[in-house]
């Protein structure tokens, strides 16, 4: 198990719980879910106490440095202890992604509510943008910055379409399409 990948660890936990539930052992599944909740509560209380101690320490930058570590940041966010707001973390992640986006594209966090985020994507000028690739990159960046976000809506991005042509159709036979 790679301990540097919190998303992978969470997925392994979910897979193990799902496999236990699928086994038909309802009592065992209920016990496993209760065990997972108890362990989460214990770690959450421990992290909460650590945050209190760090905040009281004379080194005021320590909590920020801890929150800058991806693994620790994800645990702090999971337990509602991250020192930065969800909005600040997503805005920072989008700003970090901006140089890798196509020229003429801007992304701005529009809102967050509950576990949902809305991001406005605007294009200045024309260009052959692969919206699916952009959506995946933005989603990954947001999920890493704010793992507590459950859904993301992108205003201004659409799903990439695949054009399927029947053999012999006029479009398939046109010179601009390789024939």
C-alpha positions in Angstrom: 0.0 0.0 0.0 1.3 3.4 -1.0 0.8 5.7 2.0 1.5 8.8 -0.1 -1.7 8.4 -2.0 -4.7 9.1 0.3 -7.2 8.7 -2.6 -5.9 5.2 -3.3 -6.1 4.3 0.4 -9.7 5.6 0.6 -10.6 3.6 -2.6 -9.1 0.4 -1.0 -11.2 0.9 2.1 -14.3 1.4 0.0 -13.5 -1.7 -2.0 -12.9 -3.8 1.1 -16.2 -2.6 2.7 -18.1 -3.2 -0.6 -16.6 -6.7 -0.9 -17.7 -7.5 2.7 -21.2 -6.3 2.0 -21.3 -8.3 -1.2 -20.3 -11.5 0.6 -23.8 -11.6 2.2 -22.4 -11.4 5.7 -24.7 -8.6 6.9 -23.6 -8.8 10.5 -19.9 -8.7 9.5 -20.5 -5.8 7.1 -22.3 -3.8 9.8 -19.4 -4.5 12.2 -16.8 -3.5 9.6 -18.7 -0.2 8.9 -18.9 0.5 12.6 -15.2 -0.3 13.1 -14.3 2.1 10.2 -16.5 4.9 11.7 -14.9 4.4 15.1 -11.3 4.5 13.7 -12.2 7.6 11.7 -13.6 9.3 14.9 -10.5 8.3 16.9 -8.1 9.7 14.2 -10.3 12.8 13.8 -10.2 13.5 17.6 -6.4 13.0 17.6 -5.9 15.3 14.7 -8.2 17.9 16.3 -6.1 17.8 19.4 -2.9 18.1 17.4 -4.3 21.2 15.6 -5.2 22.8 18.9 -1.6 22.2 20.2 0.0 23.5 17.0 -2.2 26.6 17.0 -1.1 27.3 20.6 2.6 26.9 19.7 4.8 29.9 19.2 5.7 28.8 15.6 2.6 30.2 13.9 3.6 28.9 10.5 3.7 25.2 11.5 0.0 24.5 10.9 0.4 26.1 7.4 3.4 23.9 6.6 1.5 20.8 7.8 -1.5 21.8 5.7 0.8 22.2 2.7 1.6 18.4 2.8 -0.8 16.7 0.5 -1.4 13.7 2.8 -1.8 15.7 6.0 -4.0 18.3 4.1 -6.3 15.5 2.9 -6.7 14.2 6.5 -7.3 17.7 7.9 -9.9 18.3 5.2 -11.6 15.0 5.8 -12.1 15.8 9.4 -13.0 19.5 8.8 -9.8 20.8 10.4 -8.0 22.3 7.4 -6.9 25.9 8.3 -7.8 27.2 4.8 -11.4 27.4 3.5 -12.5 25.2 0.7 -12.8 28.2 -1.5 -9.3 29.3 -0.9 -7.9 25.9 -1.6 -9.8 25.5 -4.8 -8.9 29.0 -6.0 -5.3 28.3 -5.3 -5.5 25.0 -7.2 -7.2 26.6 -10.2 -4.5 29.4 -10.2 -1.8 26.7 -10.2 -3.4 24.9 -13.2 -3.9 28.1 -15.2 -0.5 28.1 -16.9 -1.1 24.5 -18.1 -4.4 25.4 -19.7 -4.8 26.5 -23.3 -4.0 30.1 -24.0 -7.2 32.2 -23.9 -8.9 30.1 -21.3 -9.8 31.3 -17.8 -11.2 29.3 -14.9 -12.7 30.8 -11.9 -14.4 29.3 -8.9 -18.1 30.5 -9.0 -19.4 28.9 -5.8 -19.2 26.1 -3.2 -22.1 24.9 -1.2 -22.2 21.8 0.8 -20.1 19.3 -1.1 -20.6 20.9 -4.5 -18.4 23.3 -6.4 -19.2 25.3 -9.5 -16.4 26.5 -11.8 -16.8 29.0 -14.7 -14.7 28.3 -17.7 -14.4 31.0 -20.3 -12.7 31.0 -23.7 -11.2 34.1 -25.3 -10.7 33.4 -28.9 -11.1 30.2 -30.9 -9.2 27.0 -30.5 -9.6 23.3 -30.8 -9.9 22.6 -27.0 -10.4 19.0 -25.8 -13.0 19.8 -23.2 -12.9 16.2 -21.7 -9.1 16.5 -21.1 -9.5 20.0 -19.5 -12.4 18.7 -17.4 -10.3 15.8 -16.1 -7.3 18.0 -15.3 -9.5 20.6 -13.4 -11.4 17.8 -11.6 -8.1 16.2 -10.4 -6.7 19.5 -9.2 -9.8 20.4 -7.3 -10.1 16.9 -5.7 -6.5 17.1 -4.6 -7.0 20.5 -3.1 -10.4 19.9 -1.5 -11.2 16.1 -1.2 -14.4 16.9 0.7 -15.9 18.2 -2.6 -18.3 15.6 -3.9 -19.4 17.1 -7.2 -18.1 19.7 -9.6 -20.0 21.5 -12.3 -18.2 23.3 -15.0 -20.0 26.1 -16.7 -18.7 26.6 -20.2 -17.3 23.1 -20.8 -19.1 20.5 -22.8 -18.5 16.8 -23.3 -16.3 16.0 -26.3 -18.3 14.5 -29.1 -17.2 11.7 -31.4 -18.6 12.0 -34.9 -19.5 8.7 -36.4 -20.1 8.6 -40.1 -21.7 5.9 -42.2 -19.4 4.5 -44.9 -20.2 6.1 -48.2 -21.9 9.2 -46.7 -21.3 12.5 -48.4 -19.3 13.8 -45.4 -17.2 10.7 -45.2 -16.3 11.0 -48.9 -15.4 14.7 -48.8 -11.8 15.7 -49.5 -11.5 17.4 -46.1 -12.1 14.2 -44.3 -9.2 12.2 -45.7 -10.6 10.8 -49.0 
